[in-house]
Amino acid sequence: MGSEHRELNIFFFPFMAHGHIIPTIDMAKLFASRGFNATIITTPLNASHISKTIGKAKTPAGSSINVQTIGFPREDAGLPEGCENIDAVPSPDMIPKFFKATVLLQEPLEQLLHQHHPHCLVADMFFPWATDSASKFGIPRLVFHGTSYFSLCASECMRLYEPYKNVSSDSEPFLIPNLPGEIKMTRIQVPDYMKDNEDTEFCRMFNSSKESELRSYGVVVNSFYELEQVYADHYSKVLGRRTWHIGPLSLCNRDGEEKAQRGKQATIDEHECLKWLDSKEPNSVVYVCFGSVSDLTESQLREIAIGLEASGQHFIWVVKRSKKDVEGEEEWLPQEFEKRMEGRGLIIRGWAPQVLILDHQAVGGFVTHCGWNSTLEGVSAGVPMVTWPVAAEQFYNEKLMTEVLKIGVPVGVRKWVGIMGDYVKWEAVEKAVNSIMRGEEAEEMRNRAKELGQMARRAVEKGGSSYSDLNALIQELSAHYY
């Protein structure tokens, strides 16, 4: 980058959820590493977490990463105190209120755009009105979805052609029209907000986001070309989106400290975690995590515990529930489970340094909810996956892992339920875990996964596909002003 580009300032406006904030911070770090000034817009309670994370970022002289806050109209939306992140919403029935509150952020955002007049606004897909806001000030708006090209293509084909309306039952398979790869789904795997098409806050937002995307400057995607070339081309050439692939964004975190500090404060000391992993053989540990939003029932957690024990595998298991302040174990754990698993299993209650764990040589498999951040982090680490989709676009990501890339095995989830997830018995957990950890097929899957992990790292290095696409975007944005 020439010195004349260092005056350019980009605003990043992530949706208030850890799964959206984390890749946006990585994106801001990526642009700052190329000489831009990056400013992340968020609400006060999210700002402290973001400031702590970017405080560890290493940026070249002349560039910076800053945070600007705008007030969140929590009381106007009827949300409880401290609820400025969707992960903190106390019950599912309050989620529509949260989305309603985000609409009220338009005016304070426009005040910031008027005061600072940045050269570009990268705004989350959950802020469809951001295209109009940027347009008022002559600023290009880029959309960030935070998911795969495959998912973007599949979702748009489902929205345009509604194939789920042409089947006679919830379990009858249908082909997703106009999508490469002969991909089939069933109606019960389709998100409720799509198939019901009711006049709800979320449905209106979803449809509005698709319309505003077409009017935006383009779309930035956290993926790399070699991973899903057919779908990247389909998205741009057939569905007509202007797009740049700039991922995997998580790979901008180079050293152990950056990986450990990514996301919220871990509830385990990273050195203790690494010490535990160091004691294990390569590819001998399965890592189990369902992201920051999924909230599995106690009966489901018990089935996972029984399945992990039956598998005979070493494991690290991240659960959202904190240990009760009483003697003994939680009710959902089998009796004396942790005592029996001592040395073989490690339960992390709360937040885990996921990238640090996945990158360790001892980790040989990943049980994931198929959120795109986790899925791509698994790809980047070169580990095969057990796919356990829960909500959002996760059934699409499962299809990409299991049917297109063939580096995943489905646990057998049949139904889109929401954050609580569909129910899976322990026998299916045991079988799926062993299928990615033992045997000839598991080894073949691991070899494919490791090859994709190497491709991911090459993509973000100088001359790689994502490095070059980011350069192309930078040059195009710079041409607006110089």
C-alpha positions in Angstrom: 0.0 0.0 0.0 1.3 3.4 -0.8 1.4 6.1 1.9 -1.5 8.0 0.2 -3.9 5.2 1.1 -3.2 5.4 4.8 -5.7 8.3 5.3 -8.6 6.0 4.3 -10.9 5.1 7.1 -13.3 2.2 7.0 -16.3 1.8 9.4 -17.1 -1.7 10.5 -20.6 -2.2 12.0 -21.1 -5.8 13.3 -24.4 -7.2 14.6 -24.4 -7.5 18.4 -23.6 -11.2 18.7 -20.2 -12.8 19.4 -20.4 -14.8 16.2 -20.7 -11.6 14.2 -18.4 -9.4 16.3 -15.4 -11.8 16.3 -14.9 -12.1 12.5 -15.6 -8.3 12.1 -12.7 -7.6 14.6 -10.5 -9.9 12.5 -11.6 -8.1 9.3 -10.8 -4.7 10.9 -7.3 -6.1 11.8 -6.9 -7.3 8.3 -7.6 -3.9 6.7 -5.5 -2.2 9.3 -2.6 -4.5 8.4 -2.8 -3.1 4.9 -2.5 0.5 6.1 -6.1 1.5 6.6 -7.6 3.2 9.7 -10.4 0.9 10.9 -13.2 2.0 13.2 -15.6 -0.6 14.8 -19.1 0.8 15.7 -20.8 -0.9 18.6 -22.9 -0.4 21.7 -21.3 0.5 25.1 -21.4 -3.0 26.7 -19.9 -4.6 23.7 -17.2 -1.9 23.4 -15.1 -3.0 26.4 -14.8 -6.6 25.0 -13.8 -5.2 21.5 -11.3 -2.7 22.9 -9.6 -5.5 24.9 -9.3 -7.7 21.9 -8.0 -5.0 19.5 -5.5 -3.8 22.2 -3.5 -6.9 21.3 -3.6 -6.3 17.6 -0.3 -5.5 15.8 -0.8 -2.8 13.2 1.7 -1.1 11.0 2.8 2.5 11.7 0.3 5.0 10.3 -2.8 2.7 10.7 -5.1 2.1 13.7 -8.1 0.3 15.0 -10.6 2.3 17.0 -14.0 1.9 18.6 -16.9 4.3 18.5 -20.1 3.6 20.5 -23.7 4.4 19.8 -26.4 4.0 22.4 -28.6 0.8 22.3 -32.3 1.6 22.8 -32.8 -1.3 25.2 -35.6 0.2 27.3 -37.5 1.4 24.2 -37.6 -2.2 23.0 -38.5 -3.7 26.4 -35.2 -5.5 26.9 -33.7 -6.1 30.4 -30.7 -4.2 31.7 -27.4 -5.4 30.3 -29.0 -6.9 27.2 -26.9 -5.4 24.4 -25.8 -8.7 22.8 -28.2 -11.3 21.4 -26.2 -14.0 23.3 -27.4 -12.3 26.5 -31.1 -12.4 25.6 -32.8 -14.2 28.5 -35.4 -16.1 26.5 -36.2 -16.8 22.8 -39.4 -14.8 22.9 -37.3 -11.6 23.4 -35.3 -12.1 20.3 -37.8 -10.2 18.1 -37.5 -7.3 20.6 -33.8 -7.4 20.1 -34.1 -7.1 16.3 -36.6 -4.3 16.7 -34.1 -2.4 18.8 -31.4 -2.7 16.2 -33.6 -0.8 13.7 -33.5 2.2 16.1 -29.7 2.3 15.6 -30.0 3.9 12.2 -30.2 7.5 13.4 -27.2 7.3 15.7 -25.1 5.6 13.0 -26.0 8.3 10.5 -24.9 10.9 13.0 -21.5 9.2 13.1 -21.3 9.0 9.3 -22.1 12.7 9.1 -19.4 13.6 11.7 -16.6 11.4 10.4 -17.5 10.7 6.8 -15.6 7.4 6.4 -14.6 6.1 3.0 -16.5 2.9 3.3 -19.1 1.2 5.6 -18.9 -2.6 6.1 -22.2 -3.4 7.8 -23.7 -6.7 8.9 -26.5 -8.2 6.8 -28.9 -7.8 9.8 -28.7 -4.0 9.2 -30.5 -3.8 5.8 -31.1 -0.1 6.3 -27.3 0.6 6.3 -27.3 0.7 2.5 -29.6 3.7 2.5 -27.7 5.3 5.4 -24.4 5.0 3.5 -26.0 6.3 0.4 -27.1 9.5 2.1 -23.5 10.5 2.5 -22.2 9.1 -0.7 -20.3 6.3 1.0 -20.1 2.7 -0.5 -21.7 0.1 1.8 -20.3 -3.5 1.8 -22.4 -6.3 3.2 -21.0 -8.9 5.6 -23.0 -12.1 6.0 -20.5 -14.1 8.0 -21.3 -17.3 6.2 -20.1 -19.4 3.2 -20.7 -18.9 -0.5 -22.5 -22.3 -0.5 -24.9 -21.1 2.1 -25.5 -17.8 0.4 -26.2 -19.5 -2.9 -28.4 -22.2 -1.3 -30.4 -19.6 0.7 -31.0 -17.4 -2.3 -32.1 -20.4 -4.5 -34.5 -21.5 -1.7 -35.9 -17.9 -1.4 -36.3 -17.5 -5.2 -37.8 -20.9 -6.0 -39.4 -22.1 -2.7 -39.0 -25.9 -3.5 -40.2 -26.9 -0.1 -43.7 -26.0 -1.2 -43.7 -28.7 -3.8 -43.3 -31.7 -1.5 -46.1 -33.7 0.2 -44.5 -34.2 3.6 -41.9 -32.7 5.9 -39.6 -35.7 5.3 -39.8 -35.9 1.5 -36.5 -34.8 0.0 -36.4 -32.1 -2.6 -33.6 -30.8 -4.9 -32.5 -27.2 -4.4 -33.1 -25.6 -7.8 -30.4 -23.8 -9.7 -27.7 -24.8 -7.2 -24.7 -26.8 -8.5 -24.1 -30.2 -6.9 -27.5 -31.9 -6.8 -28.1 -30.9 -3.2 -31.2 -32.3 -1.5 -32.9 -31.2 1.7 -36.2 -31.8 3.5 -38.8 -29.3 4.6 -38.1 -29.8 8.3 -34.5 -28.7 7.7 -35.6 -25.4 6.3 -35.5 -22.4 8.7 -38.9 -21.4 10.0 -38.4 -17.8 9.0 -38.1 -18.9 5.4 -40.7 -21.6 5.0 -43.4 -19.9 7.1 -42.9 -16.5 5.5 -45.0 -14.9 8.2 -45.2 -11.1 8.8 -42.7 -11.2 11.7 -39.9 -8.8 12.6 -37.3 -11.3 11.6 -39.0 -12.3 8.3 -39.3 -8.6 7.3 -35.6 -8.1 8.2 -34.5 -11.2 6.2 -36.4 -10.1 3.1 -35.2 -6.5 3.4 -31.6 -7.6 3.8 -31.8 -9.5 0.5 -33.2 -6.4 -1.3 -30.7 -4.0 0.2 -27.8 -6.4 -0.7 -28.6 -5.9 -4.3 -28.4 -2.1 -4.0 -25.1 -2.2 -2.0 -21.6 -1.8 -3.3 -21.0 -5.5 -2.9 -20.4 -8.4 -0.4 -17.3 -9.4 1.5 -17.2 -13.1 2.3 -15.2 -14.9 5.0 -14.1 -17.8 2.7 -11.4 -18.6 0.2 -11.8 -19.4 -3.5 -10.2 -22.9 -3.4 -12.7 -24.1 -0.8 -15.9 -23.5 -2.7 -14.9 -22.2 -6.2 -18.1 -23.5 -7.9 -20.3 -21.6 -5.4 -18.2 -18.4 -5.4 -18.5 -18.3 -9.2 -22.2 -19.1 -9.0 -22.8 -16.3 -6.5 -21.2 -13.7 -8.7 -21.8 -14.9 -12.2 -25.3 -16.5 -11.9 -26.8 -14.7 -8.9 -25.2 -11.5 -9.9 -23.5 -10.3 -6.7 -20.3 -8.2 -6.6 -18.2 -10.1 -4.1 -14.7 -10.4 -2.6 -13.5 -13.4 -0.7 -11.0 -12.4 2.0 -10.9 -15.3 4.4 -10.3 -17.3 6.5 -10.4 -14.2 8.7 -9.3 -16.1 11.8 -5.9 -16.7 10.2 -5.0 -13.0 10.8 -4.3 -14.1 14.4 -0.8 -15.4 14.0 0.6 -16.0 17.5 -0.6 -17.9 20.6 -1.6 -14.7 22.4 -3.7 -13.4 19.6 -5.5 -16.7 19.3 -6.0 -17.0 23.1 -7.5 -13.4 23.3 -9.8 -13.8 20.4 -13.5 -13.6 21.5 -14.6 -13.4 25.1 -12.4 -14.1 28.2 -11.7 -17.8 28.3 -12.9 -19.6 31.4 -9.8 -21.8 31.4 -6.2 -20.7 31.6 -4.8 -21.2 28.1 -1.5 -22.5 29.4 -3.3 -25.2 31.4 -5.4 -26.1 28.4 -2.3 -26.4 26.2 -0.5 -28.4 28.9 -3.3 -30.9 28.9 -3.2 -31.1 25.1 0.5 -31.5 25.1 0.1 -34.7 27.1 -1.9 -36.3 24.3 -0.8 -38.1 21.1 -1.3 -36.3 17.7 -4.9 -36.6 16.4 -6.1 -38.3 19.5 -8.5 -35.6 20.9 -11.9 -34.7 19.7 -13.1 -31.1 20.4 -16.8 -30.6 21.1 -18.4 -27.2 21.0 -21.8 -25.8 19.9 -21.0 -22.1 19.7 -22.1 -19.1 21.7 -25.9 -19.2 20.9 -26.9 -22.8 20.9 -28.4 -23.9 24.2 -28.9 -27.6 24.3 -31.2 -29.2 26.9 -29.8 -31.0 29.9 -31.1 -34.3 28.6 -29.2 -33.7 25.3 -26.0 -32.9 27.2 -26.4 -36.1 29.1 -26.6 -38.1 25.8 -23.4 -36.4 24.6 -21.7 -37.3 27.8 -22.7 -40.9 27.5 -21.7 -41.0 23.8 -18.3 -39.5 24.5 -17.6 -42.0 27.2 -18.7 -44.9 25.1 -16.5 -43.7 22.2 -13.3 -44.3 24.2 -11.8 -41.1 22.7 -10.0 -38.3 24.5 -12.0 -35.1 24.4 -12.4 -31.4 25.2 -16.0 -30.5 25.6 -17.2 -26.9 25.9 -20.6 -26.4 27.6 -22.4 -23.1 28.3 -23.6 -24.1 31.8 -21.4 -23.2 34.7 -20.7 -25.6 37.5 -23.2 -25.4 40.3 -22.1 -24.0 43.7 -23.0 -27.2 45.4 -21.1 -30.4 46.2 -21.1 -33.0 43.4 -21.7 -32.8 39.7 -24.5 -31.3 37.7 -27.6 -33.4 37.3 -27.2 -33.7 33.5 -23.9 -35.5 33.9 -23.9 -39.2 34.5 -22.9 -40.2 38.0 -19.2 -39.7 38.7 -18.6 -38.9 35.0 -15.8 -36.4 35.6 -14.1 -38.8 38.0 -14.1 -41.6 35.4 -13.0 -39.2 32.6 -10.1 -37.7 34.6 -7.1 -37.4 32.3 -9.2 -38.5 29.3 -11.8 -35.7 29.1 -11.7 -32.0 29.8 -14.9 -30.0 30.3 -14.7 -26.3 29.8 -17.7 -24.4 31.2 -18.1 -21.1 29.4 -15.8 -19.7 26.7 -12.9 -21.6 25.3 -9.9 -20.4 23.2 -11.2 -22.3 20.2 -8.7 -21.5 17.5 -5.8 -22.2 19.9 -7.3 -25.6 20.7 -8.2 -26.6 17.1 -4.7 -25.7 15.9 -3.0 -28.0 18.4 -1.6 -31.2 16.9 -3.4 -33.4 19.5 -6.8 -32.4 18.1 -7.9 -34.8 15.4 -11.7 -34.1 15.2 -14.3 -31.5 15.8 -18.0 -31.9 16.8 -19.6 -28.7 15.7 -22.9 -27.0 15.3 -21.8 -25.8 11.8 -21.9 -22.1 12.5 -19.6 -20.7 9.8 -17.0 -19.3 12.1 -16.5 -22.6 13.8 -16.7 -24.6 10.5 -14.1 -22.4 8.8 -11.9 -22.6 11.8 -12.1 -26.3 11.6 -11.2 -26.3 7.9 -8.3 -23.9 8.6 -7.0 -26.3 11.3 -7.3 -29.3 8.9 -9.6 -31.4 11.1 -12.5 -33.6 10.0 -15.9 -32.8 11.6 -19.0 -34.3 13.1 -21.7 -32.0 11.9 -24.6 -31.2 14.3 -26.6 -28.2 12.8 -28.9 -26.4 15.2 -30.3 -23.2 13.7 -29.7 -20.4 11.2 -28.0 -21.5 8.0 -26.2 -24.4 9.6 -27.9 -27.2 7.7 -26.5 -25.6 4.5 -23.0 -25.6 6.0 -23.4 -29.3 7.0 -24.1 -30.1 3.3 -21.0 -28.3 2.2 -18.8 -30.3 4.7 -20.4 -33.7 4.3 -21.5 -33.9 0.6 -19.3 -31.4 -1.3 -16.0 -31.3 0.6 -16.4 -34.8 2.2 -14.6 -33.9 5.4 -17.5 -34.3 7.7 -19.9 -36.9 9.0 -23.5 -36.0 10.0 -24.5 -36.9 13.6 -28.0 -37.5 12.2 -29.9 -34.2 13.1 -33.1 -34.2 11.0 -34.9 -31.1 12.1 -34.3 -27.3 12.2 -35.5 -26.5 15.7 -33.8 -23.3 16.8 -31.2 -22.7 19.5 -32.3 -25.8 21.6 -31.5 -28.1 18.7 -33.0 -31.4 17.6 -32.5 -34.5 19.9 -29.8 -37.0 19.2 -29.2 -40.3 21.1 -25.9 -41.2 22.6 -25.4 -44.1 20.2 -25.3 -41.7 17.3 -22.8 -39.5 19.1 -20.5 -42.5 19.7 -20.8 -43.7 16.1 -20.1 -40.3 14.6 -17.2 -39.5 16.8 -15.5 -42.8 16.1 -16.1 -42.4 12.4 -13.9 -39.3 12.2 -11.3 -40.6 14.7 -10.7 -44.3 13.8 -10.3 -46.4 10.7 -9.2 -46.0 7.1 -12.1 -43.8 6.1 -11.3 -41.4 9.0 -7.7 -41.3 7.8 -8.8 -40.4 4.3 -11.1 -37.7 5.6 -8.3 -36.3 7.7 -5.9 -36.2 4.8 -8.5 -34.2 2.8 -9.1 -31.9 5.7 -5.4 -31.3 6.2 -5.0 -30.4 2.5 -7.8 -27.9 2.7 -6.1 -26.4 5.8 -2.9 -25.9 3.9 -4.9 -24.3 1.1 -6.5 -21.9 3.6 -3.2 -20.7 4.8 -1.8 -20.2 1.3 -4.9 -18.2 0.4 -4.1 -15.5 3.0 -0.4 -15.3 2.3 1.0 -12.8 -0.2 0.0 -13.8 -3.7 -2.8 -16.1 -2.4 -6.4 -15.9 -3.6 -7.8 -14.1 -0.6 -4.8 -11.8 -0.3 -5.2 -10.9 -4.0 -9.0 -10.4 -3.7 -8.5 -8.1 -0.8 -5.9 -6.1 -2.8 -8.4 -5.8 -5.6 -11.1 -4.4 -3.2 -8.6 -2.0 -1.6 -7.5 -0.7 -5.0 -11.2 -0.2 -6.0 -12.0 1.6 -2.8 -8.9 3.8 -3.1 -9.8 4.7 -6.6 -12.9 6.5 -5.3 -10.8 9.0 -3.5 -7.4 9.2 -5.2 
